[in-house]
Every structure is written in structure tokens, then in C-alpha cells.
């Protein structure tokens, strides 16, 4: 994953209680290179008109695949 990728929560991320308020998709805005950083991926989430920024580990995210028409 890299900055600018569209992501959504993986099944592991959805099952974690701390991610219950997150839905939809987000864009990766920063990735920390700090080896000790437990949640290095900063994601800017879009949910209607509101947006929020949260931090995740790699296994909590997957690439967003839009619905085919």
C-alpha cells in the first residue's frame, strides 16, 4: 500500500471493536517509517459529508474495489 490508495476495512478490521464507527472508504494520507509504530498508516475516511482521520495497522485494511456497473 502507498499514499493515495483507496482502502476499506478488512474483515479483521471490521471485527475489532475499536473500528465500529468506521464505514465506507478512505484514502491513505501518510505512512510512518518508524519501526516501533504500531499503527503506521494514516487514513482519511469519507462518510457522507463528514470526514475523519484514523490510524491503522496493515492487516486492518484492504484495497477498495468499487462496484462494477
C-alpha positions in Angstrom: 0.0 0.0 0.0 1.1 3.5 -0.7 -0.1 7.1 -0.1 -3.1 7.8 -2.3 -4.5 4.3 -2.4 -8.3 3.9 -1.7 -8.9 1.5 1.2 -11.7 0.0 3.3 -11.6 -2.1 6.4 -10.7 -5.8 6.1 -12.7 -8.4 7.9 -10.1 -8.3 10.7 -10.5 -4.5 10.9 -14.3 -4.8 10.9 -14.3 -7.3 13.8 -12.2 -5.1 16.0 -14.4 -3.2 18.5 -12.4 0.0 18.2 -13.3 0.4 14.5 -17.0 0.1 14.9 -17.8 3.7 13.9 -15.9 3.4 10.5 -17.7 2.6 7.3 -17.3 3.3 3.6 -13.8 4.0 2.2 -10.8 6.2 2.8 -7.6 7.4 1.2 -4.2 6.8 2.7 -2.7 10.1 3.5 0.6 9.1 5.3 2.6 6.1 6.2 5.1 6.3 9.0 8.5 4.7 8.6 9.0 4.3 12.3 9.8 0.7 13.1 8.2 0.8 16.5 4.9 2.5 15.3 2.1 0.0 15.9 -0.4 1.8 13.6 1.7 3.4 10.9 -1.0 4.0 8.2 -2.9 7.3 8.4 -6.3 7.1 6.6 -8.6 9.9 5.8 -12.2 8.4 5.8 -15.2 9.7 3.9 -18.7 9.2 5.3 -21.2 11.4 3.6 -20.3 15.0 4.2 -18.1 14.3 7.3 -14.5 13.2 7.2 -12.2 11.8 9.9 -8.6 10.6 10.2 -7.6 7.4 11.9 -4.5 5.2 12.2 -4.3 1.5 11.3 -2.0 -1.4 11.0 -1.7 -3.1 7.6 -3.8 -6.1 8.4 -6.8 -3.9 9.3 -7.1 -2.5 5.7 -7.7 -3.8 2.2 -7.8 -2.1 -1.2 -11.2 -0.6 -2.0 -12.9 -2.1 -5.1 -15.8 0.0 -6.4 -18.9 -1.9 -7.5 -18.9 -2.8 -11.2 -21.7 -1.3 -13.3 
